[in-house]
C-alpha cells in the first residue's frame, strides 16, 4: 500500500470512528485540520445537523480560518458549521444559566496583565516587565485551572521577582470582583461548577459530537469540562500536536491527553506522520534542528529555499526585508522573536505604503524605559514641556509636589522666554529641587539640537539613566531597546522618533493583507509561502530555556511552505550584536576529513658562527661580531655596526653567507 493510500485509509478511519474518544496526534503540516473539517462534513452528510456538533477551535483566528476553509471545500453547501473557542462556549453556558436565574453576567477579558502590573506596583513597589507579567499571569492561570488549594497557592514562588504570590492572588481576585469582570480562567471555573451542579440537559442537551482542534493547549480544568460534556453518551475527537504547545499563559496540560484510557471507556488513537505543507528541504532542516535527526542525504539544504543573511546594521536588514516584501507574490510572513522588534519594519512599510497586517503594538509602551526615553526626548527637544519633565523627574531624583508643579507652570505662563529649568529657578520651590536641576541645566541646553543617537547616549550616560537600567536588569540588547535604537538610527531628529512611535501605536492594521508581521509567540497563521525570521541575534535566541526556545524556532520554521530565511544584524546604533548559536547549529559547515599530515621534517638552516663573512643586499659585505638567537650584530665595510634578524635576511634572500 502506498503512503498516500495508507494515509487516506487512516483519514477514513478517523472520520468514521465510533469510539467514545478518538485522539489524533500529528506534527505540523500533517493535515490534522483537514481531517477535523472532513469529519464535521461527513457527519452532516449522514444527516447529523450542525446544531448537534460542538466544534472547538484554538483561537479567533482559527475560527475564521476554519470557516473559510470549510466554505471553500464544500462551497455548494448553503449551511456551514459554527466554530467557537472553549472559553466562549463556557461564557455562553454562564450567560444562559444567569439569564434563567436573573443573575448579572460580568464581562470577560482575555488579558488582565495591566491589572497585575498595577497591583504589583501598588503593593510591592515593583515595575514589571512584559515577560515578568506573563510569568505571573501563567501562575494565576495554573492556580485556577489546576484547582489548587490555598496551601498550594501559598507555596508558589515567582523566579527573580520578590513578591508574595498568595497575597497578590487574593488582591487580584478582589480587584476583579470590585470591577465585576472575569478573566478567561474564571470562565472555566464557573462553567465546571455549573456542569457539576446543574442538569446538563438544561444547559446543552443538543450536543452529541464534540471536536477539539489544538487540544494540546487545553488546561487540566478544560479536560474536566469535556469529560462532563461527553457523559458516556457523546463522541469526542481530540486533534493535537504536543510539540506545538508553547504558550504557558493559560496553563496548558498534556497529561490528560496522555491518560485518556484511564478516563474514558473507549479510546482510539491515531498518529499522522506525513507532512503535506513544507518543502522537503525546510522539513528536513526543521526536524534535524528540533528532533536532532540527521539531515537526509536527499534533502540537503537548498540555498534558494533555506538560508541566512547577516547585515552590518539593522538599517540594511530592514531595507532587505522591504525589498523581499515588494517582490513576494504569495502570502509572506515576517516573524520576530519579540513583537517590539517589528516596530522599525512596520514604520518602513507604512512610509512606503506597503499594506500589511500586524498585531497591536500598544504593549510596547508598557515598558517603562521606552516611555521614559520618549519623555526624555520630548523634554530635551522642547524644554518648555512640563508634562515630560514631570514624567521623568523621578529618574533624575527630583521629587516635586503638586503645588511645586503649579508654581513652575505659573512661571512658564508668565514668561514665554523661560524653559522648565529657568522656571524652576524662579519658582517658589525647595532649594534641593533647584540644586537637583542645576546639576543638569547646562547639559540639557547643550543637547537640545543633537541627533537621536547622540541624545540617546546622553540620557544613558550624562543623565545616568543607564544606572536605572542596570538596577532593573535591562541590557541595551533588550529587544525593545534594540528597536528604539534602530528608529534612532533611522531618524536623526529625535522629534521624528517619538512621532513615529505614536503614529504606529494609534494606527490600525487590516487583517486581509498578504504581508503579515507577527511575533513567534502570538502568530496563529498556519502556513505562508515565504517566511523570514527577522532577529536571529544571540540575545534573543535563546532568550529563555534552550528547549523552549528551540521549540519556538521550530514552529517558526514549520510555517514556511516554499521559502525560509533567517536574518540578523551585527550592530544597531552603538550596540554590537552576535548571531544566534542556533544559526551556527542550523547551518553548520560539514567537517573536513582528517588528513594525516605528511611526516616531512624541515631542517632549519644552521646559524653561522662569529667571524663569518656575509653579503647584505643593501649594506654590502660585513663580519658577524655577535649572535643572540636570530639576532646578529654585524660590522660592515664602512665600520658601521648594525643589528639584524639574520635568519629573516637569509631566508628571504636579503643576505647570503660568504
N, C-alpha and C positions, 0 to 999 in steps of 0.2 A: 504494500500500500504506500503511495507517495505521501510526502509530508503534507501536501495540501489536502489530499483526500482524508488523511488521518485527522488533520485539524478540523475539517468540515464535519467529520463524524463526531468529534468531541463537541463542537458547537451545537450540533443537533441534540446530543445527549443533555447538554446543559439546558437548552431551551425547553426540552420536553420533560425534564426531571420532575418527578412527583414526590421526591423526598421532602420531609418536613423542612430541612435546611440544606441548601446547596451552596457550598463555599468554592468560589472560583478565584484562584490566585494566579497572577501573571505579571511579568515585568512590563515596564513602559513600552508601548507600541505593539502589544500582542493582541489587540482588538477586543479588550475587555468591554469597553463602552459599546462597541458594535454588537457584541453578543447580548449585552444588557438591553439595548434597544430592540434587538430581534426577538428577545424573549417577550417583551411587552407587546410587540406587534402580533406574535404568534398566539398569545392568549386572546387578543382581541378578535383574531380571525376564527378562533374556536367559539366565539360568542360571549366571551367574558367582557362586560362593559368596563371602560376605563375607570369608572367610579369605584370599582372594587379593587383597584390597584393603588398602593402607596409607593410612589417612586421617589426614593430619597437620593438627592444629589449633594455633592460635597460643598457647593458654593453657589452664589447667584450667577456667577459666570457659567458654571456647569449647567445650571437650569436653562439659561439662554442657549448655550451651545447644543445641549441635548434636544431642545425643542426644534432648533433649526435643522439639525441633522436628521431628526425623525421626519420632518416635513419634506426634506429633500429626498429621503429614501423612499417614502411612501406618500408622494405628493398627491396621489389620487384620493387619499382619504380626506373627507371633509372634517372629520373629528380627529383629534390627536390627544395624547395623554398629557397630564399635567405633572410637572416635577416640582419638588419642594425640598428645602433643607430640613433636617431633623429638628432644628431649633424653631423654624417657622411652624412646623407641624405641632410641636409641643405648645407653642404660643396659641395656635388655633384651639387646641384642647382646653387650655386655660380660659380663653375668652368665651368658649362655648359653655363651660361649666359656670363661669361667673355670670353670664347672661341668664342662665337658668335660675340662679340663686340671687340675682340682683346685687352682685358684688362688683365694686370698681376694679377695672383692669389697668394696671400700671403700664407705662411704656417700657419697651425693651431696647437695650443698646448693646451692640457688639463690643465696643471698645470704651472702657471706662478708665483708661490709663491716666487721663487728666485728673480724675478724682484721686487716684492713688498718689500721683505726684504732689497734689495739693496737701493731702493728709500727711505724707512723709515730711513735707516742708514744715507743716504746722506743728506736728508732734515730735519730730526728731531733728528739725532744722537742717535737713539734707536736701540738696538739689539732685534729683535722679537723672541719669542719662536715659535715653530711649531704651537701650539694651537692659539697663537695670530695672526699669519699669516693667519691661516684658517679662523679666525673670520673676518679679513679684507677682505679676498677674497670672503667670503659669502656676505658681504655688497656690494662689487663691482658687484657681480652677481645679487643681488637684485636690485641695481640701474638700471641695464640694462634691465633685464627681466621684471621688473615692469614698465618700461618706465617712470622713474621718471623725473620730471622737475629739472632744475638747482637749484631752490629754495628748493626742497625736498632733493636733494643731500647735499646741504649746511647744512641741519638740522640734518644730520646723525652724531651720536657720537658713538665712539667705547669704550665700558666699560673698564676702568682701563688702557687705552692707550692714552697718551697725544699727539694726532696728530690732524691736520686739515684734516679731511677726504676728503672734497671737493677739497682741494689743491692737496692732494695725488692722488685723482681720475684723475685730469687733467694731472698730471705728468705721471701717469701710461698710459693714453691714448696716450700722446706724445711719450713715450718710445716705445710703440708697433708700432706706426706709423713710428718712426725712424728705427726700426728693420724690419719693413714690416712683421708683424706677427699678427695673430688673436688669441684671447682666445676663448673658446667654446661659451661664451655668444655672442661674435661678430657674430658667425655663425648664431645664431638665429635672431639677429637683422637684418643682411643683407638679410637673406632668407625671412624674413617677409616683408622687403621693396620691394624685387623683386616680391613676390607674390601679393603685393598690387598695384604695378605699371606696371607689365609685364603680358602679356597674359599667363594665366595658361596653355593653350594648348601648348605654345612654350617651357614650362619647364617640364611638367609632364602630358601630355594628356592621357597616357595609364592607369594611376592608377584609379581603381574603388573600391577597397576594402582595407581598412586600419585597421590593427590590432596592438594594442599597449599593450605590456606587461609592468608591473611595472609602470603603469600610475601615481601612487602616487608620482613619482619622477620628474614629469614634472613641470617646472616653468610656470608662467602665460603666458609668450610670446609663449611658445610651444603650449599651447592650442589655441592661436590665429592663429598660423600657421596651426594647424589641421583643424580649422574652415574654413580657406581659401581653404584648400585642398578638404574638403568634398563638399562645394559649392552646397548644396542641391541635388546633383546628385549621391553621393557616399555613401557607408556604412562604419561606423566607429565602431569598437569593442574596448572597453577600459577595460582592466583587471587590478585590483588594490587591494591593502590592505593598508588602511590608517595607520595601526599600524606598517607597515614596513618602513614608511617614517622616516628616521633618519638623513641622511646627509643633512646639510644645505648649503653645498658648492655651489650648483647650484640653490639655492633659490626655492626649490620645493614648490608648492602651491596646497593645497587640495580644495580650494574654487571653482574653475571652475568645478571640478568633482561633487561637491555638488549642483551646479546650472546649470546642463546640460539642464534641462527643459526650462530654460529661454533663452537658446542659440540656441537650435535645435527644429525643428518642431515635430519630433517623437523620443521619448526616451523609451527604455525598460530597466528595472533594474532587476538584479538577485543577489541573495545572496547565496553563497556556504558556508555551515556550517560544513560538515562532514570532519574530519581530517583523511587522509589516510596514513600519514607518520610516526607519532611518537608513541612510546609505550604508552599505556594508562597512566601509572604512570608518565611518563615525561610530557605528555599533561596536566594531572591534576595538577601537581606541577607548571608548567609554567602559566597556566590560573589562579590558585589560587594566584600566586605572582603578575601577571600583571593586571588582571581584578578584583582582590580582591574577587574571588569566594571562597566559602568553598570547601575544598577537598571533593570529593565524597567518601562516605563510602567504596565503592567497589574499589576505586583507591587509597588506602593508599600507602605511599612511600615504594617501594620495594627496600630493601637495596642492592640488587645485580643489580639494574637498575639505581637508582639515589642516590648519597651520596656525602659527602665531606670529605676531609682528610686534617688535619693540620700537618705541619712538623716543627721541631725546627729550621731548616736552609733552605735557598734556595738550598744548595747543595743536601740535602736529597730530596727536591721536584723535582729537575731536574733529579736525579737518578731514582726516581719513574716513571717520565714521560718517560724516556728512556726504562725502563722495560716494560711499557704498550705499547710503540710503537713496540717493538720487538715481543710482544705476540699477538698483534692485527692481525686479519685475513682479515677484510674488510677495507673500507675506514675509516681512523682515522684522526680526526681534533683536533689540539691543538690551542685554541683561547686565545689571550691576550687582555686585555682592551686597552693597548698601544703596538704598534709594538716593541718598544725597549725592552719590557720585554721578547721577544722571543730570543734575542741575545744569552744568555747563553745556551738555549736549542738548537739553531742552531749549536753552537760550539760543543756541546756534540754529536749531530747527525753526524756532519762532522767527528769528531775524531773517532767515532765508525762505520763509513761507513754505516749509515742508510740513504737511499735515501728519500728525501722529496722535496716538492715544497713549495716555500715561496716568498713573495714579496720582492722587493729590500730593502736593509737597508741603502741606501746612505743617506736617510733623517736623520739618527742617527747623522751624522756629521754636521747637520745644527745647532745642539745645541752647542753654543759657549763654554759652560762649559765642554762639553765632549772633544772637540778638545783642549781646554786649558789643561785638565787633561792629555791627550795624549802627548802634547808638554812638560808639566812638567815632565812626566815620561821619555820622550826622553832625556831631558836635564840632569835630575838627574842621569840617568844611563850612559849617555855619555856626560861628562862635556865639550867636545870639539865641541858639536853640536851647532853651531852658529845660524842655522836656527831655532832651537827650542827656543833658548834664544830670538831671535828676535820676535818670535810669542807670547811669554808670557811676554816680558819686560814691556808692559804697565800695566799688572796686578801686577807688582812689583813697579809701579810708577816710572819706569826708562824710560826716553824718549831719544832715540838716533837718530841722523840724519843719512842719507845715508853715509855721509863722515865718521862718527864715526864707523859705521859697517865696512867700508873698512879698517879703521885703525886697528880695532880688528882682522879682517881677516888676515891682513898682519902679525900681531904678532903671530897668530896661525900657519901660513905657515912657518914662520921663526924659530919657537921654538916648536918642537914636544912634549916637556915636559909640555908645557903650556896648561891649560884648559881655558875656556872662561873667568873665573873670573880673573885669573892671567894676561890674555891678556888685559883685561880692565885696570888693574892696571898699566901695562907697556905701554899702548897705549896713544896716544896724545888725550885725551878726557877731557871733563869738570870735574871739581872737584866734582860737585854734582852727576854725574854719578858714579864716583869712591866711593863716600860716600854711595850712594844708594846700590851698590853691596857689599860694605864692611859690611853692616848690615846683609847680608845673607851668606857670603862666607864660614864661618866655618860650619854652619848648612848644607849648600849644600854638603860639602865634607863628613860630618858625615853620611848623609842619603844615600849615593851612593849605598851601598850594602844592604840596608834594604829590607824587604818583601814588597809586593804590598800594603797590607792593611796599613802597617806602613808608607809607602810613601804617600798613600792617606791621612792619618790623618795628616802627616807632612805638606802637601800642604794646607790643610784646616786651620790648626792652626798656625804653625810656619811661614808660608808664608802669613797668614792672608787672604787666598782665601775665607774662609767662609764669610768674610765681603762682598765680591763681590756677593756671592750667596744670602745673605740676602737683599742686595740692589736690586737684580733682582727678589726678591720674589720666590726664588727657595729653596725648602726644600731638606733634604737628602733623603726623601721618594719619591721624584720625580722619575717617572718610569725609566728615562734614567740614573739617578744617582744610583738607585737600581740595574739596570742591570750592570752598571760599577763596583759597589761594589761586585756583585756576581762573576764577572770574576776575580776581585782581590782576592776573597776568593778561587777561583779555582786555580789560577796561582800565586804561591808565588813570582816568578820572574817578576818584572814589565815589562821587555822586552817582556815576553810572552803575557802579556795583550795587549800591543799595536800591536804585531804581529798578534794575534788572530783577533782583530778588523779589521785590514787592509786586512787580508785574507778573512774574511766574506764579507767585502764591495766589494771586487773585484770578488767574486765567482758568478757563475750563477746557477740557480736552475730550474731543469726541471719541466714542468707542467703536467707530466704524473705519478708521484709517487703517491702511495695510502696514504702516510703520508703527511698531509698538516699542515703548520704553517701559521697563519694569525691573524690579529687583528679583533676585533668585528666590527669596523667601516668599514673596507675595504673588509671584507670577502664576496665573491659572491657565494661560494659553497652553493648549495641548501640543501643538505642532506648528512649526513655521519652516518655510523653505530655507531661509538663511537665519543663522543665529550668530551674534557677535557678543562675546563675554568681554566686558569693557575694562575691567580693572584688576588685572592679574598681578597685583602687587603683593609682596610678602606680608605687608601689614594688613592685608585683607583676606588673603588665602594662604594659610589657615588663620582665621580670626579667633575661633574658639577651639574646642576639642577637635583633633585631627579627623576622627571618624565621622563626626557630624559635618565638618567642612568638606570632607571627601564626598559625602552623600549629596551635599548641596551642588557641588560642581558636576557630579554625575547626572543629576536631574537636569541641570542646565544643558549639558551636552545632549541629553536624550530628547530635547525639544527641537533639535535640528534635523530636518529631513535630508537636505541635499548639500548644505554648505555650513561649515563651522569654523569660526576664527576666534582666537584668543588675543587680546590686545593689552599692552601695558606701556606705561611711560616711565622713563628713568628719572624724571625730575618734574616738580611742579613748584613754581615760584623759586624759593631758596631751599626747598626741601628735596633731598635726594631720596629716591625710592628704589627698592630692589625687586626684581621679578620673583614671582611666587616659586617656591620649591616644587609645587605641583606641576608647573610648566616644565621644569627640568626632568621630572618623572615622566610626564606625558610624552615629551619629545626627546627622550634620551637617545644619544647617538649610540649606534652599535659599537660594542667593544672591539678594539682591534685585536687581531690574533697575536698571541705572544710569540714573537720570533726570537729564538735564542741568539744573542749577539755572537758574532764570529770572534773566536778567541785569537785575535791578532794583537800581538804586543808591539806597541810603538816605542821605539828606543829614543829616549830624549837625548839630544846631542850633548856630548860631554863638554863642560865649560873648559876653556883654555886656562893655563896656569899664568902666574905673574911673569912678566918679561916677554910674553908672546906679542908679536907684531900683528896689527890689524890694519886694514884699509877701509876707512869710512867714506861713504859716497860723497859727502859734502865737506867733512873736516880733514880728509886726507889721511896720511899714514900716522899711526900712533903706537904707543907701547903701553901695555896693561901694567899699571902700578899696583892696583889693589882690587880684590874681588870680595864681594859680600853677597852671597847667593847669586841673584841675576844681575845685580848692580856692579858696574866696573868703573874704577877711576882710571882714566886714560890720559897720558901726556902726548899731545900731538906735536907735529914738527915745529910749530911756532912757540913751543914751550907752554902753551895753554893747557890746563888740566880740566877735563870735563867728566862728569859722572853720567853714565848712560845705562839703560837697560840692555845689556849686551845680548841676552837671549832674544829679545824682541828684534834687535837690529839684525842679528844673524838669520833668524827665521824669516824675516820679511825682505831680505836682500839689501838692507841698508848698509851692511858691512860684511867683510869677509876676512878670514884669517890668512895671514901670510906665512 
